[in-house]
Amino acid sequence: MNKIVKLLSISVVALFAACTSDMDYNAGHVSSIEELYAPSEGYYLELVSGSTAATTFSWSPANVSDGYAPMYELVFYKDAAGQQEISRISAGTATSVSVPHKTINKIMNATGTEPEAIGTLYWSAVASRSIVESETMPKARALDVKRLKGFKVAPERLYLTGSATEAGPSIANAMPFSVFDDGEVFEIFTQLSSGDFNITDGTDDSARRFNISGGLISEENSSPISSSYNGVYRIRIDMATCAATIDKVENMRWVMCIQKNVLCPMVYQGNGVWYGEGFETNFNSGWNDDRYFFRAELNGQTIKIGNNKMDFGGAPSDKPSYTWNVYFTEEGNPDWDYSFKAISAYHGSVGMHVNVKLVMNASAEYYHTIDYTDLE
């Protein structure tokens, strides 16, 4: 019996040792990247504020002794010697990566370069496999970068005030912008009319004032913006690039995916809120469905406002009212992608009714509520 126990113990130890050996996998040697391709040494890059503006960085491939493809990272430094690392950007298994100018502008901020000034940034690339990284990297290349227009001290909050706004001329009643992207992007949905308006960073007379002109926001010209606007608009400001857009919001609709041409009109209520009352359902078109979303036009461009998941999953339980967050997304293909689902009692329903509210203001994350009035 003791002999059996001893043999079992030896087997367990041997098995554990084998597993440990497997888990301590060593990827082997990762060769160095031999050459940086682009941008060239001393390349001059003037950043631009367009949302699609980007610069591609590329380098020669490395090799791994186990035969698998290495992973690459683009590395930025503050100094030519490569001792003061600022940032890394993954390129996956590709030997190039396209970096948005907005991202490069952020990195330049870490070098101490002022907005609109020219500073030098250094870059190289590194290859790795598992936890093994190449022992050496190519000598860092200099990149001379002119930064975007910006603010030495960017505002943490923005407000809309003036006679052309819903809130009126008193700055104490100024309407807050919603904040996105770690405080860089500000957005407000609001009604504008004739008069003037200002964008401020506070709600009293000591607040800084900003002006929008030529698609950019600036503090140098802080005079009120004369308004010839008439309707509901989305004002969107990117403080990282100073880009500003004012887009008219038209034709806000509640849409049943199965009847996408039946556009139930939402009525603007003020403060970024739309409401639709007594919409009649028709979730049947030869087969039953339950999915819906919102659709709007911003300066003639069709925008879908829906779910942040392609597939909503199972229908919610039968309750009189539901609240869900909403997100801007591309029009789904097919149309029911990134949509919401009605409750199961309304699945395939024809002639039942809902009340729908869409809220897009700074009070909370954007959301909608749907009241199933036939269940009340």
Buried (B, 14 or more C-beta within 10 A) or exposed (E): EEEEEEEEEEEEEEEEEEEEEEEEEEBEEBBBBEEBBEBEEEEEBEBBBEEEBBBEBBBBBBBBEBEEBBBBBBBBBBEEEBEEEBBEBEBEEEBBBEBBBBBBBBBBBEBEBEBEEBBBBBBBBBBBBBEBBBEEBBEBBBBBBBBBBBBEEEBEBBBBBBBBBBBBBEBEEBBBBBBEEEEBBBBBBBBBBEBBBBBBBBBEEEBBBBBBEEEBBBBEEBEBBEBEBEEBBBBBBBBBBBBBBBBBBEEBBBBBBBBBEBBBEBEBEEBBBBBBBEBEBBBBBEEEBBBBBBBBBBEEEEBBBBBEEEEBEEBBEEEEBBEBEBEBBEBBEEBBBBBBBBBEBBBBBEEBBBBBBBBBBBEEEBBBBBBBBBEE
